[in-house]
């Protein structure tokens, strides 16, 4: 999980710039998917960590709701034709 946090963000940035240079909506979507994977890894690590260290059982579900909100927002923007990047 921690490796994913380090790798996914560094992988998403070059994908975003390539998508801009090519003007490719497919590549933009791929870059967003990589960023969403980073969000999921970060949320999972935070939720599990807070639960394990402090005993906050609700931290993992709360993190999942935040990620769901971010992904839904991006999906609505994509559906309306707005660029995700």
C-alpha positions as CSV (number, residue, x, y, z in Angstrom):
1,X,0.0,0.0,0.0
2,X,2.8,2.5,0.9
3,X,4.6,1.6,-2.4
4,X,1.4,2.4,-4.3
5,X,1.2,5.8,-2.6
6,X,4.7,6.6,-3.7
7,X,4.4,5.2,-7.3
8,X,0.9,6.2,-8.4
9,X,1.3,10.0,-7.8
10,X,4.6,10.0,-9.6
11,X,3.1,8.0,-12.5
12,X,0.0,10.2,-12.8
13,X,1.9,13.5,-13.3
14,X,3.7,12.5,-16.5
15,X,0.5,10.9,-17.8
16,X,-1.3,14.1,-17.3
17,X,1.3,16.1,-19.2
18,X,1.3,13.6,-22.1
19,X,-2.5,13.8,-22.2
20,X,-2.3,17.6,-22.5
21,X,0.3,17.4,-25.2
22,X,-1.6,14.9,-27.2
23,X,-5.0,16.3,-26.5
24,X,-6.2,12.8,-25.7
25,X,-9.3,12.3,-23.6
26,X,-8.4,8.7,-23.2
27,X,-5.0,9.5,-21.8
28,X,-6.7,12.1,-19.5
29,X,-9.0,9.4,-18.2
30,X,-6.0,7.1,-17.6
31,X,-4.2,9.8,-15.7
32,X,-7.3,10.4,-13.6
33,X,-7.6,6.6,-12.9
34,X,-4.0,6.6,-11.7
35,X,-4.7,9.6,-9.4
36,X,-7.9,7.8,-8.1
37,X,-5.7,4.8,-7.3
38,X,-3.4,7.1,-5.3
39,X,-6.4,8.4,-3.4
40,X,-7.7,4.9,-2.6
41,X,-4.2,3.8,-1.4
42,X,-3.9,6.9,0.8
43,X,-7.4,6.5,2.2
44,X,-6.9,2.8,3.0
45,X,-3.6,3.5,4.7
46,X,-5.0,6.4,6.7
47,X,-8.2,4.5,7.7
48,X,-6.4,1.3,8.7
49,X,-3.6,3.3,10.5
50,X,-6.0,5.4,12.5
51,X,-8.1,2.3,13.4
52,X,-5.0,0.4,14.5
53,X,-3.2,3.2,16.3
54,X,-6.0,5.1,17.9
55,X,-8.9,2.7,17.7
56,X,-11.0,4.9,15.5
57,X,-13.2,2.2,13.9
58,X,-15.0,4.8,11.8
59,X,-11.9,6.2,10.1
60,X,-11.8,3.7,7.3
61,X,-15.4,4.1,6.3
62,X,-15.1,7.9,6.5
63,X,-12.0,7.8,4.2
64,X,-14.0,5.7,1.8
65,X,-16.8,8.2,1.7
66,X,-14.4,11.0,0.9
67,X,-12.9,9.0,-2.0
68,X,-16.3,8.2,-3.3
69,X,-17.3,11.8,-3.3
70,X,-14.1,12.8,-5.2
71,X,-14.7,10.1,-7.8
72,X,-18.4,10.9,-8.2
73,X,-17.4,14.6,-8.7
74,X,-14.9,13.7,-11.4
75,X,-17.4,11.4,-13.0
76,X,-20.1,14.1,-13.2
77,X,-17.5,16.5,-14.7
78,X,-16.6,13.9,-17.3
79,X,-20.2,13.2,-18.1
80,X,-20.9,16.8,-18.7
81,X,-18.0,17.1,-21.1
82,X,-15.6,19.0,-18.8
83,X,-12.0,17.9,-18.8
84,X,-10.9,15.9,-15.8
85,X,-7.4,17.3,-15.9
